[in-house]
Amino acid sequence: PDDTPTQYLSRYMTLDDGKKKNKIIADRRFNSIDMTRAYNQLTPVEEVLWDPKKDPTLLKLNFAAGSMTADMMPLGPRRSEIYITGRKREEGEQYFAASERIRQVTLGSGAVTVSDTEIITEFQWDAGNDDEMKAVQRIAVYLTPNPNSREGVLWQQVNGKAV
């Protein structure tokens, strides 16, 4: 297997919430597109629906129709709704770490997939450039109770316990 890390850009923006203190948040529109390009997905993101002022915790992705899958079935258009269900952070002098839990519901041709994921990112200032940070990210995908998928069967085998 290829151990080369996947690299992509992340962008952040200021959210003016009408209060005294503005918040810096991830630009989920830009980040979603750049991340799917980096992972070289079969079907690219065609449209990102996200209104950070209305609800920054909800993101909708529309994927273009893809080519054929490994079993020669056409891959039709899909739509994902991503809900941010939890956040944590930790800070130090030269770093900060953040984690987010998300639930992703993907609707495709005759199939619905639900996945729960935790994304943990540690950011550090780039020693040579004060305007940039480097980050290491780990993505944990949890088993979900879907009896129609391989992970749903595994979830049933372990009686819903963490694995």
Secondary structure, 3 states (H helix, E strand, C coil): CCCCCCCCCCCEEEECCCCCCCEEEECHHHHHHHHHHHCCCCCCEEEEECCCCCCCCEEEEEECCCCECCCCCECCCEEEEEEEEEEEEEECCCEEEEEEEEEEEEEECCEEEEEEEEEEEEEEEECCEEEEEEEEEEEEEECCCCCCCHHHHHHHHCCCCCC
